[in-house]
Amino acid sequence: MLKPGRCRYGLMMNEDGFLFDDGVTVRLAKDHFLMHTTSGNADRIVGWLEEWHQTEWPELKLFITPITENYAQFAVAGPHSREILQKLEGTIDFSREAFAPLDYKAGELCGVPVRIYRISFSGELSYEVCMPANSGLA
């Protein structure tokens, strides 16, 4: 069972077992989950989840809400990524003990509310930083 504050990498397959996307599911709280997909398949995944909810599990009391456009996200990866993030003013402890692989933390960096996931798709130390879209302008 995925505990609150933890992430899990997953594969999404169709009824025939063919892979059509992958992503990360985060358990934000006891009854609140967030699913990350590839950008190109976000709409397809929402439709797939809604179809399964309606046809296979209509008794489940849940809401599927697409929020892709509400957030900006970027990765900080590499051997110095922890030190770089620790230097920023914020409320998140990036130490090894406090922020394990596949952990999720919410807080602030430089006065901006963020969600940070310690996930890596390259095998290196890596963090995905997610913030409100209007805070992600370059």
Secondary structure, 3 states (H helix, E strand, C coil): CCCCCEEEEEEEECCCCCEEEEEEEEEEECCEEEEEECHHHHHHHHHHHHHHHHHCCCCCCCCCCCCHHHEEEEEEECCCHHHHHHHCCECCCCCCCCCCCCEEEEEEECCEEEEEECCCCCCCCEEEEEEEHHHCCC
